[in-house]
């Protein structure tokens, strides 16, 4: 069977991606029926019974294809793809899927990689992934903080996707002025400098003591140098472009672009990108966005 080169609902005309209206109606019906309570199995059976084509001459539907459609960000109108599904309906489908998943599932590669990335925005402790009494995966603060909701894998990943979409639509959010960059001489550096000076004044200085002091001052000076991470902004934008082209947040994006994911409140999440920018999924009004984001960045120390 010939593989599809574009998601169901799209075609190419004059070198541009356009909506295939007939297929788009199928996509819309899948989202509508799923949000109204139909299971993946029911959707598969209905589509196959109606002989709805997935590719030319083929009506071979399965749960995997339905799942891929329900989680494909491109339907929300990103990059060169015209919008078929509005973001509210897309997020509703993601959240509904999350609420229906009550049994333990095999952990995805994205969730596995996030184990080293998710932290509490209140106390700074790592969030850990557990299986609760209902055999459902949950992310909880290792320090016991309960100010935020205990998200599931899908809720956490959908929040990250929402932030990615937000940044893609307003790339100026990543353009932040570097703070506290350069070198600052600390009291520890001054103390070690004095120790080395006194050692040099000795007639027979200890080689081992001198070597130890040199390593200590080198480490202290390196720690005191704060890098201007804004130079990585173009790199982050490229990674966002690439993950959208691939259809959604995946391990390469998390690995290459995300320094930390902070859970900052009920249904509130924040990505600390590798360029130092911190972007929240919380909506802010136009004109106040830069101020609000600045206040949030200064309120949490990573």
N, C-alpha and C positions, 0 to 999 in steps of 0.2 A: 504494500500500500504506500502511496506517495505521502511523504511527510508534509505537514503544513509549514509554510515559510513565515506566515503571519498568524497572530491569534485569530480565532474564530470571530467574525464580525468585521474584518478588515480586508481590503484589497489594494491593488496598485493601479493607479491611472496617471498616465503622463509622468511617471517616475515619482509620484507622491502617494502617500498612504491615505486612503479614503475609507469611508464607512460603507460596508456592504450591507445595505438596509435589510435584506432578507435574513442574513446571518445575525445581524445586530438584534433583530427581534427575538431570535432564539436565545441570545445571551441575556437580554432583558428578562425574558420569561424565566430563565434559570435563576437569576437573582431574585425576581419577584416571588416565585414559588418557594425558593429556599427560605427567604425571609418570612414567608407566611407559614412555615412549619414543615414543608416537605423534606424528607430525608434524602441523602445522596442516592440510596438504593431506589427510592421512589422515582426520583428524577431520571436515573439511568433507565429504569423500566419504561417509563412514559416516553422518553425520547426514542428508545429502540422500537417500542410498539408502534409509534407514529412514523417510524422509518425516516426520522430526521437525519439529514446528511451531516456528517462531521467533515468529511472530505468528499471530493467528487465521486459519486457512486458508492460511498461507504457510509453505513449507519452503525458504526461499532462504538457505542458509548460505554464508558466504565466510570467507576468512582474517581479514579485518578484524573480523568479529563475534566470531570465536573469540579473537582477540588482545584485544579489548576486555573480554571476560569474564575472561580470565586475568589481566588487570591492573587490574580494578575493585576498589578497596579496600572498597567497600560490602559485598561478600560476607563480609568478616571480622567483620561485626557492628558497624559504626560508626554513630554518631548514632542515627537512628530505624529503621535497618535491622537486622532480626534476623539472627543469624549463620547462614550456610549453609556456608561454608568456614572451617576453623580457620586461624589465622595461620601456623602451621607449614607447612601444605599450600600456602597462598598464597605464602609466601616460597620454598618449594621449587620451585613452578612458575616464579616469577620467575628464580630462580637457574638452573634447568634451561634456561629459554629463553635466558638469557645464555650458558650453556656451549655451546649448540647453534649460536649465531650466530658462525660463523667467517669470514664474508666481510665486506668493508667495506659499511657501510650508510650511507644518506643520514642526515646528522646531524639529530636532532630539534631543535625549537625550544627545548626545555628544556635539552638538552645545550649548545646554542649559547650560551644565556644564562649557563650555569654557568661558561663560560670566564673570566668576570670575578669569580667568586665562590669558586673552590676554591683552598685554600692548604695548604701543608705544616705540620702541627702540630709538627714538629721544628725546622725552620729558618725558617719563615715565608715561604718563597718560594712563588710562584704555581705551581699544578699546570697543566700544559699537556696538551692532547689530541693524541695522535699516532696514526698507523696503523703497527702493528708488521709484522714480516716475514711474519706469517700473515694480513695484510690485515685485522686486527682492531683496533678502536679501543681505546686505552689512555690512562689519565690518569697522568702521571708528574711527579715533582718537577723543576722547572726547575734546581734546584741539585744534582740527582743523588742525593738521599736515597733509600735503598732499604729503610727500616725498615718500610714498609707495603706492602700488596699494590697492584699496579697495576690499579685497577678499570676495568671497561668502563662505558659509559654506563648500561646497565641496572642494574649492580651499584651504581653511585653513586646513581642515582635511587631504587632500592629501599631503600637505606640511609636516604635522606632521608625516604621514605615511612614507614619503620619509626619514625623519630624523631617524625614528625608524629602517627602513631597513638599513640605512647607519651605524648606531651604531651596529646593529646585525652582519653586515659584518666586521666591524672593531671595536671590543670591547675596544681596547686600547684608543679610543677617550674618554671613561669615566674615564680612569685612569689619573687623574690630581692631581698635588701637591696641598695640602691645602694651602690657603693664609690667612695671618692675623688671625691665630687662637690663642686661649689663652686669657689671661686677660690683659687689658691695663687700667692703672689708669688714669682717666681723671681729668680735672680741677674741674668739678662738684663734683666728688667723694672726692677730697681733700677739697673742700669748706665745704661739708657736714660733713666730718670727723672733721674738725676744729670746726664747729658749735656744734657737739655732745661733743667734748672735753670741750668747754667753758661752755656748759650746765652742765656737770658733776662737774665743779668747783663751781657751785652755791650752796649756803647753802640749799635752798629749790627749786630744779629744778621742772619745770612744767612737769607733767606726760604726758599730751596731746601733748605738744611741742616735748618731747622726742620721743613719739610714732610716731609722724608725721615724724620726722627726720630719725628714724630708717627705716620706710617704704620707704622713699625717697632714702636713701643710698642703701638699698637692691635692689630697682628697678634699680638704676644707675649702681650698680655693675653687676647685671644680664645682663643689656644691653651692658655692656663693655666686656662681655665674648663672644668670637666668636667661634662657634662650628666647629670642624673639620668634615664637612659633608661627607668627602670621605668614612667614615665607612659605608655609605649606598649604596656604589657602587654595591656590590653583590646583594643587594635587588633590585636595579634598573634593573640589568641584568636579574634577575628572573622575574620581571614584564614584561620586553620586551619579554622574552621567552614565558610567558603566553599569552600575547596579540597576538603574532604571531600564537600560537597554536589555539587561538580562531578565527583567520582569519583576524584580523585587529584592528586598534585603537578603543577602546571603553571607556565607562565611568570609569570602574575600573582602567584601565591603567592611564587615565588622573588624576584621583583622587589620586592614590597611588604613581605615579612616577613623575608627572610634577608639578614643582613649579610655573613656568610662561612660557608663550609663547610670544616671542617678535617679532613684525613686524619691521624689521630693514632696509627695502628698497623695491624696486620694485621686487616682486617675491622672496624676501629674508626673511626667517623666522629663528628663533632660539628658541630652547627649553632649558629652565633652569631646569635641573633635580633636584630632591630632594637631590642628593649627591653633588650638587654645580657645576656639569659639565654643560657647555654651548655648545651645538652642533648646527651648522647651516646647512641648506639645500644647502648652496652654495658650489659648488665643489671646492676642492683645490687639488693642485698637490701633488703627493706622495713625501714625504721628507720635504715638506713645511707645511704639515697639522698641525703639533703640534705648529709651530711658528704662523701660521695664526690664529689658534683657540685661542692661548694665547693672541695675539694682540686684537682679537675681544672681548675676555672675559674682558680684561683690559679697553676697550673703553666704556663699558656700565656698569653702576652701578645699581644694582637691590636693 
